[in-house]
């Protein structure tokens, strides 16, 4: 995929929204990442729990698909938000796993988007004595971390 197209589409959308931004696009291992810096408007672009950023990413991917006819593996990030969020999710997952093992009962996390639930499942897969599953529907979908069968608490 042409990374110039990703930059062009991202800049078009931001400009239409009245935002002035610096956009840098790179490709690593088949994944295209677009880093956006809107200065004082970064928080506006991220939105509540990244919802605006996720929506913008969806729109960019749809426009690129319409123009090229090929699905695009484009990830948008603003001011390192996604990396920071991944670190917070990892810590939350470790804490939930520790509680699940210690209390020997399931720990239900707050609802989160699919991409974040996927991270929780990946992090749980690296931890001993726990397993995870997604429950609920739509915006209320969440991850439950439970002790594995035969795991010891403490």
DSSP file (Angstrom, degrees, kcal/mol; ACC not computed):
  #  RESIDUE AA STRUCTURE BP1 BP2  ACC     N-H-->O    O-->H-N    N-H-->O    O-->H-N    TCO  KAPPA ALPHA  PHI   PSI    X-CA   Y-CA   Z-CA
    1    1 A X              0   0    0      0, 0.0     2,-0.7     0, 0.0     3,-0.1   0.000 360.0 360.0 360.0 148.1    0.0    0.0    0.0
    2    2 A X    >>  -     0   0    0      1,-0.2     4,-1.3     2,-0.0     3,-0.6  -0.676 360.0-160.7 -81.0 113.4    1.1    3.5   -0.7
    3    3 A X  H 3> S+     0   0    0     -2,-0.7     4,-2.2     1,-0.2    -1,-0.2   0.763  90.8  64.1 -68.1 -22.6    1.9    5.3    2.5
    4    4 A X  H 3> S+     0   0    0      1,-0.2     4,-2.6     2,-0.2    -1,-0.2   0.868  99.4  53.2 -65.8 -35.2    1.6    8.6    0.7
    5    5 A X  H <> S+     0   0    0     -3,-0.6     4,-2.8     2,-0.2     5,-0.2   0.902 107.4  51.2 -64.7 -40.8   -2.1    7.8    0.2
    6    6 A X  H  X S+     0   0    0     -4,-1.3     4,-2.5     2,-0.2     5,-0.2   0.933 112.3  46.1 -61.2 -46.2   -2.5    7.2    3.9
    7    7 A X  H  X S+     0   0    0     -4,-2.2     4,-2.6     2,-0.2    -2,-0.2   0.928 113.5  49.5 -62.0 -45.5   -0.9   10.5    4.7
    8    8 A X  H  X S+     0   0    0     -4,-2.6     4,-2.4     2,-0.2    -2,-0.2   0.929 113.0  45.4 -60.6 -48.4   -3.1   12.3    2.1
    9    9 A X  H  X S+     0   0    0     -4,-2.8     4,-2.2     2,-0.2     5,-0.2   0.925 113.8  49.3 -63.6 -45.6   -6.3   10.8    3.3
   10   10 A X  H  X S+     0   0    0     -4,-2.5     4,-2.3    -5,-0.2    -2,-0.2   0.927 112.8  47.0 -60.4 -46.0   -5.5   11.5    7.0
   11   11 A X  H  X S+     0   0    0     -4,-2.6     4,-2.6    -5,-0.2    -1,-0.2   0.879 109.6  54.6 -64.6 -38.1   -4.6   15.1    6.3
   12   12 A X  H  X S+     0   0    0     -4,-2.4     4,-2.3    -5,-0.2    -1,-0.2   0.927 110.7  45.4 -59.8 -45.7   -7.8   15.6    4.2
   13   13 A X  H  X S+     0   0    0     -4,-2.2     4,-1.5     2,-0.2    -2,-0.2   0.929 114.2  47.5 -65.4 -46.1  -10.0   14.4    7.0
   14   14 A X  H  <>S+     0   0    0     -4,-2.3     5,-2.9     1,-0.2     4,-0.2   0.904 112.4  50.0 -63.4 -40.6   -8.2   16.5    9.6
   15   15 A X  H ><5S+     0   0    0     -4,-2.6     3,-1.6     1,-0.2    -1,-0.2   0.908 108.1  52.7 -63.6 -42.2   -8.3   19.6    7.4
   16   16 A X  H 3<5S+     0   0    0     -4,-2.3    -1,-0.2     1,-0.3    -2,-0.2   0.797 107.6  53.0 -63.6 -27.7  -12.0   19.1    6.8
   17   17 A X  T 3<5S-     0   0    0     -4,-1.5    -1,-0.3    -5,-0.2    -2,-0.2   0.450 121.0-111.4 -85.6  -0.8  -12.5   18.9   10.6
   18   18 A X  T < 5S+     0   0    0     -3,-1.6     2,-0.4     1,-0.3    -3,-0.2   0.721  72.4 137.4  79.5  21.5  -10.6   22.3   10.9
   19   19 A X      < -     0   0    0     -5,-2.9     2,-0.6    -6,-0.2    -1,-0.3  -0.857  46.4-147.4-105.6 135.4   -7.6   20.7   12.6
   20   20 A X        +     0   0    0     -2,-0.4     2,-0.3    18,-0.2    21,-0.2  -0.881  35.0 163.7 -97.0 124.5   -4.0   21.6   11.7
   21   21 A X        -     0   0    0     -2,-0.6     2,-0.5   -10,-0.1    17,-0.2  -0.970  41.9-130.4-144.7 154.5   -1.8   18.6   12.2
   22   22 A X  E     -A   37   0A   0     15,-2.4    15,-2.2    -2,-0.3     2,-0.5  -0.933  30.8-164.9-101.5 127.7    1.6   17.1   11.4
   23   23 A X  E     -A   36   0A   0     -2,-0.5     2,-0.4    13,-0.2    13,-0.2  -0.965   9.9-176.2-121.0 124.6    1.2   13.5   10.0
   24   24 A X  E     -A   35   0A   0     11,-2.6    11,-3.3    -2,-0.5     2,-0.4  -0.982   7.9-165.8-119.3 130.1    4.0   11.0    9.8
   25   25 A X  E     +A   34   0A   0     -2,-0.4     2,-0.3     9,-0.2     9,-0.2  -0.944  11.5 168.9-119.9 136.2    3.4    7.6    8.2
   26   26 A X  E     -A   33   0A   0      7,-2.5     7,-2.9    -2,-0.4     2,-0.4  -0.950  23.5-138.5-139.9 161.1    5.6    4.6    8.4
   27   27 A X  E     +A   32   0A   0     -2,-0.3     2,-0.4     5,-0.2     5,-0.2  -0.987  20.8 173.0-125.9 129.1    5.4    0.9    7.5
   28   28 A X  E >  S-A   31   0A   0      3,-2.7     3,-2.2    -2,-0.4    -2,-0.0  -0.982  71.0 -19.3-136.7 122.4    6.7   -1.9    9.6
   29   29 A X  T 3  S-     0   0    0     -2,-0.4     3,-0.1     1,-0.3    -1,-0.1   0.865 126.8 -50.2  51.1  44.9    6.2   -5.6    9.0
   30   30 A X  T 3  S+     0   0    0      1,-0.2     2,-0.5   -29,-0.0    -1,-0.3   0.414 116.0 113.6  79.0  -2.6    3.2   -5.0    6.7
   31   31 A X  E <   -A   28   0A   0     -3,-2.2    -3,-2.7    41,-0.1     2,-0.5  -0.894  55.8-149.5-105.3 128.4    1.5   -2.7    9.3
   32   32 A X  E     -Ab  27  74A   0     41,-2.0    43,-2.8    -2,-0.5     2,-0.5  -0.841  12.6-167.7 -99.3 130.2    1.1    1.0    8.4
   33   33 A X  E     -Ab  26  75A   0     -7,-2.9    -7,-2.5    -2,-0.5     2,-0.6  -0.969   7.2-162.8-121.3 131.5    1.2    3.4   11.3
   34   34 A X  E     -Ab  25  76A   0     41,-3.0    43,-2.4    -2,-0.5     2,-0.5  -0.958   7.1-159.1-114.5 117.1    0.2    7.1   11.0
   35   35 A X  E     -Ab  24  77A   0    -11,-3.3   -11,-2.6    -2,-0.6     2,-0.4  -0.858  11.0-165.0 -99.6 124.5    1.4    9.3   13.9
   36   36 A X  E     -Ab  23  78A   0     41,-3.0    43,-1.2    -2,-0.5     2,-0.4  -0.893  11.3-171.8-114.0 137.6   -0.6   12.5   14.2
   37   37 A X  E     +A   22   0A   0    -15,-2.2   -15,-2.4    -2,-0.4     3,-0.1  -0.947  14.3 165.2-129.7 112.1    0.3   15.6   16.2
   38   38 A X    >   -     0   0    0     -2,-0.4     3,-2.1     1,-0.3     2,-0.2   0.157  35.8-145.1-107.3  14.8   -2.3   18.3   16.6
   39   39 A X  G >  S+     0   0    0      1,-0.3     3,-1.7     2,-0.2    -1,-0.3  -0.387  82.0   9.4  60.5-121.7   -0.5   20.2   19.4
   40   40 A X  G 3  S+     0   0    0      1,-0.3     3,-0.4    -2,-0.2    -1,-0.3   0.684 129.6  60.0 -65.3 -18.6   -3.2   21.6   21.7
   41   41 A X  G <> S+     0   0    0     -3,-2.1     4,-2.1     1,-0.2    -1,-0.3   0.316  71.8 102.9 -93.2   8.5   -5.9   19.6   20.0
   42   42 A X  H <> S+     0   0    0     -3,-1.7     4,-2.0     1,-0.2    -1,-0.2   0.919  81.0  49.5 -57.9 -45.1   -4.4   16.2   20.6
   43   43 A X  H  > S+     0   0    0     -3,-0.4     4,-2.7    -4,-0.2    -1,-0.2   0.884 109.4  52.6 -63.0 -37.9   -6.9   15.4   23.4
   44   44 A X  H  4 S+     0   0    0     -4,-0.2    -1,-0.2     1,-0.2    -2,-0.2   0.903 110.5  47.9 -61.6 -42.0   -9.8   16.5   21.2
   45   45 A X  H  < S+     0   0    0     -4,-2.1    -2,-0.2     1,-0.2    -1,-0.2   0.822 113.0  47.8 -71.4 -31.9   -8.6   14.1   18.5
   46   46 A X  H  < S-     0   0    0     -4,-2.0     7,-1.8    -5,-0.2     6,-0.8   0.933  93.3-175.5 -72.9 -47.3   -8.1   11.2   21.0
   47   47 A X    ><  -     0   0    0     -4,-2.7     3,-1.5     5,-0.2     2,-0.4  -0.128  43.6 -19.6  77.4-178.1  -11.6   11.7   22.5
   48   48 A X  G >  S-     0   0    0      1,-0.3     3,-2.0     2,-0.2     4,-0.1  -0.489 135.3 -18.2 -66.9 117.8  -13.1    9.8   25.5
   49   49 A X  G 3  S-     0   0    0     -2,-0.4    -1,-0.3     1,-0.3    -2,-0.1   0.795 124.4 -61.6  52.3  32.4  -11.1    6.6   26.0
   50   50 A X  G <> S+     0   0    0     -3,-1.5     4,-2.7     3,-0.1    -1,-0.3   0.593  99.6 134.2  78.1  10.5   -9.8    6.9   22.4
   51   51 A X  H <> S+     0   0    0     -3,-2.0     4,-2.2     1,-0.2    -4,-0.2   0.898  72.6  46.9 -63.2 -41.4  -13.3    6.7   20.8
   52   52 A X  H  > S+     0   0    0     -6,-0.8     4,-2.7     2,-0.2    -5,-0.2   0.927 113.5  48.9 -66.2 -43.2  -12.6    9.7   18.4
   53   53 A X  H  > S+     0   0    0     -7,-1.8     4,-2.4     1,-0.2    -2,-0.2   0.909 111.3  49.7 -61.8 -42.8   -9.3    8.3   17.4
   54   54 A X  H  X S+     0   0    0     -4,-2.7     4,-2.1    -8,-0.3    -1,-0.2   0.895 111.7  48.9 -63.1 -39.9  -10.8    4.8   16.8
   55   55 A X  H  X S+     0   0    0     -4,-2.2     4,-2.4     2,-0.2    -2,-0.2   0.919 110.8  49.7 -65.6 -43.3  -13.5    6.4   14.7
   56   56 A X  H  X S+     0   0    0     -4,-2.7     4,-2.7     1,-0.2    -2,-0.2   0.907 109.7  52.0 -61.6 -41.8  -11.0    8.4   12.7
   57   57 A X  H  X S+     0   0    0     -4,-2.4     4,-2.4     1,-0.2    -1,-0.2   0.908 109.3  50.0 -61.3 -42.2   -9.0    5.2   12.1
   58   58 A X  H  X S+     0   0    0     -4,-2.1     4,-2.4     2,-0.2    -2,-0.2   0.919 111.3  48.6 -61.6 -44.6  -12.1    3.4   10.8
   59   59 A X  H  X S+     0   0    0     -4,-2.4     4,-2.6     2,-0.2     5,-0.2   0.921 111.0  49.8 -63.5 -44.8  -12.9    6.3    8.4
   60   60 A X  H  X S+     0   0    0     -4,-2.7     4,-2.4     1,-0.2     5,-0.2   0.931 112.3  48.1 -59.3 -45.7   -9.3    6.4    7.1
   61   61 A X  H  X S+     0   0    0     -4,-2.4     4,-2.1     1,-0.2    -1,-0.2   0.888 112.1  49.2 -64.2 -39.1   -9.4    2.6    6.5
   62   62 A X  H  X S+     0   0    0     -4,-2.4     4,-2.6     2,-0.2    -2,-0.2   0.917 111.4  48.6 -66.4 -43.4  -12.7    2.8    4.8
   63   63 A X  H  X S+     0   0    0     -4,-2.6     4,-2.1     2,-0.2    -2,-0.2   0.920 112.3  48.5 -63.3 -42.9  -11.7    5.6    2.5
   64   64 A X  H  X S+     0   0    0     -4,-2.4     4,-2.4    -5,-0.2     6,-0.4   0.903 111.0  51.0 -64.6 -39.9   -8.5    3.8    1.5
   65   65 A X  H  X S+     0   0    0     -4,-2.1     4,-3.1     1,-0.2    -2,-0.2   0.923 110.2  49.5 -61.7 -43.6  -10.4    0.7    0.9
   66   66 A X  H  < S+     0   0    0     -4,-2.6    -2,-0.2     1,-0.2    -1,-0.2   0.875 115.6  43.4 -62.8 -37.4  -12.8    2.6   -1.4
   67   67 A X  H  < S+     0   0    0     -4,-2.1    -1,-0.2    -5,-0.2    -2,-0.2   0.830 129.4  23.9 -79.1 -32.0  -10.0    4.2   -3.3
   68   68 A X  H  < S-     0   0    0     -4,-2.4    -3,-0.2     2,-0.2    -2,-0.2   0.681  90.3-131.0-108.2 -21.8   -7.8    1.1   -3.7
   69   69 A X  S  < S+     0   0    0     -4,-3.1     2,-0.4    -5,-0.4    -4,-0.2   0.554  76.1 103.4  78.7   7.2  -10.2   -1.8   -3.4
   70   70 A X  S    S-     0   0    0     -6,-0.4    -1,-0.3    -5,-0.1    -2,-0.2  -0.958  79.2-108.9-123.7 141.1   -7.9   -3.5   -0.9
   71   71 A X        -     0   0    0     -2,-0.4     2,-0.5    -3,-0.1    -9,-0.1  -0.377  35.3-142.0 -63.4 145.5   -8.2   -3.6    2.9
   72   72 A X        -     0   0    0    -11,-0.2     2,-1.5     2,-0.1    -7,-0.1  -0.943  11.7-150.4-118.3 127.0   -5.7   -1.4    4.7
   73   73 A X        +     0   0    0     -2,-0.5   -41,-2.0   -43,-0.2     2,-0.5  -0.428  42.9 155.1 -87.6  61.9   -3.9   -2.3    7.9
   74   74 A X  E     -b   32   0A   0     -2,-1.5     2,-0.5   -43,-0.2   -41,-0.2  -0.786  24.7-169.1 -98.4 129.7   -3.6    1.3    9.0
   75   75 A X  E     -b   33   0A   0    -43,-2.8   -41,-3.0    -2,-0.5     2,-0.4  -0.968   8.2-154.6-114.1 129.5   -3.3    2.2   12.7
   76   76 A X  E     -b   34   0A   0     -2,-0.5     2,-0.3   -43,-0.2   -41,-0.2  -0.825  13.7-179.3-102.0 143.6   -3.6    5.9   13.7
   77   77 A X  E     -b   35   0A   0    -43,-2.4   -41,-3.0    -2,-0.4     2,-0.5  -0.993  14.9-154.7-140.1 147.6   -2.0    7.2   16.9
   78   78 A X  E >  S-b   36   0A   0     -2,-0.3     3,-2.2   -43,-0.2   -41,-0.2  -0.983  75.6 -26.1-124.9 120.1   -1.9   10.6   18.5
   79   79 A X  T 3  S-     0   0    0    -43,-1.2    -1,-0.1    -2,-0.5   -42,-0.1   0.799 118.6 -58.6  51.5  36.8    0.9   11.7   20.8
   80   80 A X  T 3> S+     0   0    0      3,-0.1     4,-2.2     1,-0.1    -1,-0.3   0.665  94.8 142.7  71.9  16.3    1.8    8.0   21.8
   81   81 A X  H <>  +     0   0    0     -3,-2.2     4,-2.8     1,-0.2     5,-0.2   0.905  66.7  51.7 -56.5 -46.1   -1.8    7.4   23.2
   82   82 A X  H  > S+     0   0    0      1,-0.2     4,-2.3     2,-0.2    -1,-0.2   0.892 110.7  47.3 -64.0 -39.8   -2.0    3.8   21.9
   83   83 A X  H  > S+     0   0    0      2,-0.2     4,-1.9     1,-0.2    -1,-0.2   0.922 114.3  47.0 -66.6 -43.6    1.3    2.8   23.5
   84   84 A X  H  X S+     0   0    0     -4,-2.2     4,-2.1     1,-0.2    -2,-0.2   0.910 112.7  49.8 -63.2 -41.7    0.4    4.4   26.8
   85   85 A X  H  X S+     0   0    0     -4,-2.8     4,-2.6    -5,-0.2    -2,-0.2   0.896 108.1  53.4 -64.7 -40.4   -3.1    2.8   26.7
   86   86 A X  H  X S+     0   0    0     -4,-2.3     4,-2.3    -5,-0.2    -1,-0.2   0.891 108.6  50.0 -61.4 -39.6   -1.5   -0.6   26.0
   87   87 A X  H  X S+     0   0    0     -4,-1.9     4,-2.2     2,-0.2    -1,-0.2   0.905 111.3  48.2 -65.4 -41.4    0.7   -0.2   29.1
   88   88 A X  H  X S+     0   0    0     -4,-2.1     4,-2.5     2,-0.2    -2,-0.2   0.901 111.9  49.8 -65.2 -40.2   -2.3    0.7   31.3
   89   89 A X  H  X S+     0   0    0     -4,-2.6     4,-2.4     2,-0.2    -2,-0.2   0.897 109.2  52.0 -65.6 -39.4   -4.2   -2.3   29.9
   90   90 A X  H  X S+     0   0    0     -4,-2.3     4,-2.4     2,-0.2    -2,-0.2   0.932 111.5  46.0 -62.4 -44.8   -1.3   -4.6   30.6
   91   91 A X  H  X S+     0   0    0     -4,-2.2     4,-2.4     1,-0.2    -2,-0.2   0.905 112.5  50.6 -64.4 -41.3   -1.1   -3.3   34.2
   92   92 A X  H  X S+     0   0    0     -4,-2.5     4,-2.4     2,-0.2    -1,-0.2   0.886 111.1  49.8 -61.8 -39.7   -4.9   -3.6   34.6
   93   93 A X  H  X S+     0   0    0     -4,-2.4     4,-2.6     2,-0.2    -2,-0.2   0.913 110.0  49.0 -66.7 -44.3   -4.7   -7.2   33.3
   94   94 A X  H  X S+     0   0    0     -4,-2.4     4,-2.5     2,-0.2    -2,-0.2   0.920 112.6  48.7 -61.7 -43.9   -1.9   -8.2   35.6
   95   95 A X  H  X S+     0   0    0     -4,-2.4     4,-2.3     2,-0.2    -2,-0.2   0.919 112.3  48.0 -62.1 -44.1   -3.8   -6.8   38.6
   96   96 A X  H  X S+     0   0    0     -4,-2.4     4,-2.8     2,-0.2    -2,-0.2   0.901 111.8  50.3 -64.0 -40.7   -7.0   -8.6   37.6
   97   97 A X  H  X S+     0   0    0     -4,-2.6     4,-2.4     2,-0.2     5,-0.2   0.916 110.2  49.6 -64.0 -42.9   -5.1  -11.8   37.1
   98   98 A X  H  X S+     0   0    0     -4,-2.5     4,-2.6     1,-0.2    56,-0.3   0.921 113.7  46.1 -61.4 -43.7   -3.5  -11.5   40.6
   99   99 A X  H  X S+     0   0    0     -4,-2.3     4,-3.1     2,-0.2     5,-0.3   0.906 111.2  52.2 -65.6 -42.1   -6.9  -10.8   42.1
  100  100 A X  H  X>S+     0   0    0     -4,-2.8     4,-1.1     1,-0.2     5,-0.9   0.917 114.2  42.8 -61.6 -43.3   -8.5  -13.7   40.2
  101  101 A X  H  <5S+     0   0    0     -4,-2.4    -2,-0.2     2,-0.2    -1,-0.2   0.934 117.6  45.7 -67.5 -45.6   -5.9  -16.1   41.4
  102  102 A X  H  <5S+     0   0    0     -4,-2.6    -2,-0.2    51,-0.2    -3,-0.2   0.918 122.4  34.7 -65.8 -45.5   -5.8  -14.8   45.0
  103  103 A X  H  <5S-     0   0    0     -4,-3.1    -1,-0.2     2,-0.2    -2,-0.2   0.601  99.2-135.7 -85.5 -11.6   -9.6  -14.7   45.4
  104  104 A X  T  <5S+     0   0    0     -4,-1.1     2,-0.3    -5,-0.3    -3,-0.2   0.887  70.1 100.9  55.7  42.1  -10.2  -17.8   43.3
  105  105 A X  S   <S-     0   0    0     -5,-0.9    -1,-0.2    -6,-0.3    -2,-0.2  -0.980  81.0 -83.6-149.3 159.7  -13.0  -16.1   41.5
  106  106 A X        -     0   0    0     -2,-0.3     2,-0.5    40,-0.1    40,-0.2  -0.332  33.6-151.1 -66.0 143.9  -13.6  -14.3   38.2
  107  107 A X  E     -C  145   0B   0     38,-3.1    38,-3.0    -2,-0.0     2,-0.5  -0.980   9.0-149.8-117.7 122.1  -12.7  -10.6   37.9
  108  108 A X  E     -C  144   0B   0     -2,-0.5    36,-0.2    36,-0.2     2,-0.1  -0.800   9.8-151.1 -96.1 126.5  -14.8   -8.6   35.4
  109  109 A X        -     0   0    0     34,-2.9     3,-0.1    -2,-0.5   -16,-0.0  -0.450  30.2 -87.6 -88.4 166.6  -13.1   -5.7   33.7
  110  110 A X        -     0   0    0      1,-0.1    33,-0.4    -2,-0.1    -1,-0.1  -0.314  57.2 -83.2 -68.0 155.6  -14.9   -2.6   32.5
  111  111 A X        +     0   0    0     31,-0.2     2,-0.3    -2,-0.0    31,-0.2  -0.296  59.1 171.1 -57.7 145.4  -16.3   -2.6   29.0
  112  112 A X        -     0   0    0     29,-1.6     5,-0.1    -3,-0.1    29,-0.0  -0.982  35.9 -83.6-153.4 160.8  -13.8   -1.8   26.3
  113  113 A X     >  -     0   0    0     -2,-0.3     4,-2.3     1,-0.1     3,-0.5  -0.173  47.2-103.8 -63.7 161.7  -13.4   -1.7   22.5
  114  114 A X  H  > S+     0   0    0      1,-0.2     4,-2.5     2,-0.2     5,-0.2   0.872 119.3  55.1 -55.4 -43.1  -12.5   -4.9   20.6
  115  115 A X  H  > S+     0   0    0      1,-0.2     4,-1.5     2,-0.2    -1,-0.2   0.872 110.8  45.6 -62.7 -36.2   -8.9   -3.9   20.0
  116  116 A X  H  > S+     0   0    0     -3,-0.5     4,-2.1     2,-0.2    -1,-0.2   0.872 110.5  52.7 -75.6 -36.7   -8.4   -3.4   23.8
  117  117 A X  H  X S+     0   0    0     -4,-2.3     4,-2.5     1,-0.2    -2,-0.2   0.903 106.7  54.7 -61.6 -39.4  -10.2   -6.7   24.7
  118  118 A X  H  X S+     0   0    0     -4,-2.5     4,-2.4     1,-0.2    -1,-0.2   0.909 106.2  51.4 -60.3 -41.8   -7.8   -8.4   22.3
  119  119 A X  H  X S+     0   0    0     -4,-1.5     4,-2.9     2,-0.2     5,-0.2   0.922 108.4  51.5 -60.9 -43.7   -4.8   -6.9   24.1
  120  120 A X  H  X S+     0   0    0     -4,-2.1     4,-2.9     1,-0.2     5,-0.2   0.938 109.9  49.1 -58.9 -46.5   -6.2   -8.2   27.4
  121  121 A X  H  X S+     0   0    0     -4,-2.5     4,-1.9     1,-0.2    -1,-0.2   0.900 112.1  48.9 -60.6 -40.6   -6.6  -11.7   26.0
  122  122 A X  H  X S+     0   0    0     -4,-2.4     4,-0.6     2,-0.2    -2,-0.2   0.924 113.2  46.3 -64.1 -44.4   -3.0  -11.6   24.7
  123  123 A X  H >< S+     0   0    0     -4,-2.9     3,-1.1     1,-0.2     4,-0.4   0.897 110.9  52.1 -66.1 -40.5   -1.7  -10.4   28.0
  124  124 A X  H >< S+     0   0    0     -4,-2.9     3,-1.8     1,-0.3     6,-0.2   0.883 101.7  61.7 -62.5 -37.6   -3.7  -13.0   29.9
  125  125 A X  H 3< S+     0   0    0     -4,-1.9    -1,-0.3     1,-0.3    -2,-0.2   0.723 102.5  51.8 -60.6 -20.8   -2.2  -15.7   27.6
  126  126 A X  T << S+     0   0    0     -3,-1.1     2,-0.4    -4,-0.6    -1,-0.3   0.513  97.5  83.4 -91.2  -6.8    1.2  -14.8   28.9
  127  127 A X  S X  S-     0   0    0     -3,-1.8     3,-0.7    -4,-0.4     2,-0.2  -0.795  77.3-123.9-104.6 140.0    0.2  -15.1   32.6
  128  128 A X  T 3  S+     0   0    0     -2,-0.4     3,-0.1     1,-0.2    -2,-0.1  -0.503  85.3  17.7 -79.1 147.1    0.1  -18.4   34.5
  129  129 A X  T 3  S+     0   0    0     -2,-0.2    19,-2.3     1,-0.2     2,-0.3   0.547 105.4  85.3  79.1   9.3   -3.0  -19.7   36.3
  130  130 A X  E <   -D  147   0B   0     -3,-0.7     2,-0.3    17,-0.3    17,-0.2  -0.961  46.9-172.3-139.9 159.0   -5.6  -17.5   34.6
  131  131 A X  E     -D  146   0B   0     15,-2.7    15,-2.8    -2,-0.3     2,-0.3  -0.908  13.7-145.4-139.9 168.8   -7.7  -17.5   31.5
  132  132 A X  E     +D  145   0B   0     -2,-0.3     2,-0.3    13,-0.2    13,-0.2  -0.945  13.6 179.3-138.3 157.4  -10.0  -14.9   29.9
  133  133 A X  E     -D  144   0B   0     11,-1.7    11,-3.0    -2,-0.3     2,-0.4  -0.982  27.5-120.6-151.7 152.4  -13.2  -14.7   27.9
  134  134 A X  E     +D  143   0B   0     -2,-0.3     2,-0.3     9,-0.2     9,-0.2  -0.782  33.2 179.3 -94.0 139.5  -15.3  -11.9   26.5
  135  135 A X  E     +D  142   0B   0      7,-2.8     7,-2.8    -2,-0.4     2,-0.1  -0.922  35.2  38.7-134.8 160.6  -18.9  -11.5   27.7
  136  136 A X  S    S-     0   0    0     -2,-0.3     2,-0.3     5,-0.2     5,-0.2  -0.266  73.9 -87.1  93.3 179.0  -21.8   -9.1   27.0
  137  137 A X    >   -     0   0    0     -2,-0.1     3,-1.9     4,-0.1     4,-0.1  -0.938  70.0 -26.9-130.8 150.4  -23.0   -7.4   23.9
  138  138 A X  G >  S-     0   0    0     -2,-0.3     3,-1.6     1,-0.3     0, 0.0  -0.149 127.3  -1.8  55.2-132.0  -22.2   -4.2   22.0
  139  139 A X  G 3  S+     0   0    0      1,-0.3    -1,-0.3   -28,-0.1    -3,-0.0   0.653 133.5  59.2 -68.1 -15.6  -20.8   -1.3   24.1
  140  140 A X  G <  S+     0   0    0     -3,-1.9    -1,-0.3   -29,-0.1    -2,-0.2   0.364  74.1 126.6 -94.1   4.8  -21.1   -3.4   27.3
  141  141 A X    <   +     0   0    0     -3,-1.6   -29,-1.6    -5,-0.2     2,-0.3  -0.433  35.5 164.2 -66.8 133.7  -18.8   -6.2   26.0
  142  142 A X  E     - D   0 135B   0     -7,-2.8    -7,-2.8   -31,-0.2     2,-0.4  -0.892  36.4-105.3-145.3 170.3  -16.1   -6.8   28.5
  143  143 A X  E     - D   0 134B   0    -33,-0.4   -34,-2.9    -2,-0.3     2,-0.5  -0.851  21.2-157.4-104.6 138.6  -13.4   -9.3   29.5
  144  144 A X  E     -CD 108 133B   0    -11,-3.0   -11,-1.7    -2,-0.4     2,-0.6  -0.974   6.6-156.5-112.8 126.5  -13.7  -11.6   32.5
  145  145 A X  E     +CD 107 132B   0    -38,-3.0   -38,-3.1    -2,-0.5     2,-0.3  -0.908  20.4 176.9-103.3 123.5  -10.4  -12.9   33.9
  146  146 A X  E     - D   0 131B   0    -15,-2.8   -15,-2.7    -2,-0.6   -40,-0.1  -0.911  35.1 -96.9-128.4 154.4  -10.8  -16.2   35.8
  147  147 A X  E     - D   0 130B   0     -2,-0.3   -17,-0.3   -47,-0.3     2,-0.1  -0.409  44.6-114.8 -65.1 142.5   -8.5  -18.6   37.6
  148  148 A X    >   -     0   0    0    -19,-2.3     3,-2.0     1,-0.1     2,-0.1  -0.405  42.1 -86.4 -71.7 155.4   -7.5  -21.6   35.4
  149  149 A X  T 3  S+     0   0    0      1,-0.3    -1,-0.1    -2,-0.1     3,-0.1  -0.424 116.5  16.1 -62.3 133.8   -8.7  -25.0   36.6
  150  150 A X  T 3  S+     0   0    0      1,-0.3    -1,-0.3    -2,-0.1     2,-0.2   0.488  91.7 139.8  82.2   2.1   -6.2  -26.4   39.1
  151  151 A X    <   -     0   0    0     -3,-2.0     2,-0.3   -22,-0.1    -1,-0.3  -0.535  47.4-131.9 -80.4 149.5   -4.5  -23.1   39.7
  152  152 A X        -     0   0    0     -2,-0.2     2,-0.1    -3,-0.1    -4,-0.1  -0.762  16.1-128.1 -97.9 142.4   -3.5  -22.3   43.3
  153  153 A X              0   0    0     -2,-0.3   -51,-0.2     1,-0.2   -52,-0.1  -0.458 360.0 360.0 -84.8 165.7   -4.3  -19.0   44.9
  154  154 A X              0   0    0    -56,-0.3    -1,-0.2    -2,-0.1   -52,-0.1   0.409 360.0 360.0 101.6 360.0   -1.7  -16.8   46.6
